[in-house]
Amino acid sequence: MTRHMPLLLVLTALSNPAGAAGPPTQDDNGNSVDFSVRLARAKSPLDYGGQDIDTTSRWVGLSLREKVSQRVTLGMYGGYAYVTQTDNPLTQGIELDGYHAGFTLHGILYSGQQATLYYELDYSYQKVEHKGETQTVTIDWFDSRAEIGAIVALTGQVRLYGGGGYGYLDGEERDSGTVNRTRNIKGSERAVGFLGLDLKTDPSGHVGMEARTGMTRRVEIYFKRSY
């Protein structure tokens, strides 16, 4: 239990009770920790109270996961965030920048030789801001998801995975300066679907690509190594 305390303490500091890079790693070397570099681009239709505004987010970040039991893995992730919007007069033509942070819980429901069934809980926070001479715009939101996925081993090195679930996004836009107001925002979609390909490059290395639809339309590339 002691060796897991640093990870658990950081998870608690980030929030409470997820994305991490790819599906749970099936490591043949008994490694319990995986570390990833993640690059992602997502489009989310945000509901501003009757008006949907397309919002594009770009993430550059890191992910760390640790297996705390045979079937449960905890993880955390974070990094830079960049946001642009269309049809929002206060953000038209500008890029807001800031950070994102979150954590995940992966659990194995069934594990076989060729297929694995798992679930994931994901909770994240993102905050971006732009300060101009006469106007400041701050946008932040919480994003939570619950998903079930399946992994199929195509070969000894290639795994195909996919699944679906349910999510919820809630936040606000705060404007100060020439325009002073606060607007509540939420995700206009709640269903989640995803499909990905994971390639094992060596006994402890993985590279993969994942596409998502529904709540967010996202494409992510990750580079992962286990220790």
DARA-V914480 format. One record per run of one state. SS is the DSSP state (A for helix, B for strand, O for the rest). FROM is the first residue (numbers start at 1). TO is the last residue. If there is no record, write none. Layout:
ss	from	to
SS	FROM	TO
SS	FROM	TO
This chain:
ss	from	to
O	1	1
A	2	14
O	15	32
B	33	47
O	48	51
B	52	67
O	68	71
B	72	85
O	86	95
B	96	111
O	112	114
B	115	131
O	132	134
B	135	153
O	154	157
B	158	177
O	178	180
B	181	187
O	188	190
B	191	202
O	203	204
B	205	214
O	215	216
B	217	226
O	227	227
